Amino acid sequence: MTRRSARMERLARTFDRSATLYERGRPDYPRSAIRFVAETFGLGPGSVVVDLAAGTGKLTRAIQVTGAAVVAVEPMAGMRRVFRRVVPDVPVVNGRAEAIPLPSEFADAVFVGQAFHWFRGRSAVREIARVLRPGGILVLVWNTRSDRVRWSRALTEIVGRAGGPGTYAHASGNGDAWRRPFRRGASPFTGLQKRTFAHSQSATPATFVDRILSVSHVAARPRSVRLRVAREVRAVLASDPGTRGRTTVELPYRTEVFYARKRPAPVATSR
């Protein structure tokens, strides 16, 4: 395992112990985004969808609205425990993107929310393609806070100070490295397409404290650092004109949806 891979693994493990913070602090997903995918690709009753790296089921709950049958896959035991409590009617199994414990050609669609950049891209793309039926779709979704809002910029700065410079790229997927498996000529998927949707999170100031504490680079830090981060976030929310004295705060997001269809299998030719 490379040094970078070991570091990513260590950061990913933080989700196991911060699952409750994740559930309380992270936003849901806009219905308009899920409706667009469902209508574009005909997902609904009779369809089978896999929510890969499902976490606590934030995206699962949005997908359920389509009427499709959903199966969740999540590698972290802490996340699965919260998932089973908040989404008891959807099965969740232990598995990774590189080794999905489902049969070949099982699903019409695989969704990934906030997670594809954690995967080993080339292996994950091959495994996702295996699980998809011919013509099935892969849908990658990211919610990103809008730093056009001053207090959101302040929160991003707090995260940066806690984790060190360059730890928190605020673009979807933490940069563009995750796209590489889709650029190769041998990719089992067509080229990625993208749609962006407006979204917002309306919540108490305490929810936004949990939101920042659930960021992996913060969750991986010692308790003393996490406590300092919580104090700094509370101070911003108590002093910024956009949040001061309010019991409910609204933060705009943008939701970016990337999607690609599984390519047809090459036709064997006889000699």
Secondary structure, 3 states (H helix, E strand, C coil): CCHHHHHHHHHHHHHHHCHHHHHHHCCCCCHHHHHHHHHHHCCCCCCEEEEECCCCCHHHHHHHCCCCEEEEECCCHHHHHHHHHHCCCCCEECCECCECCCCCCCEEEEEEECCHHHCCHHHHHHHHHHHEEEEEEEEEEEEEECCCCHHHHHHHHHHHHHHCCCCCCCCHHHCCHHHHHHHCCCCCECCCEEEEEEEEEEECHHHHHHHHHCCHHHHCCCHHHHHHHHHHHHHHHHHCCCCCCCCCEEEEEEEEEEEEEECCCCCCCCC
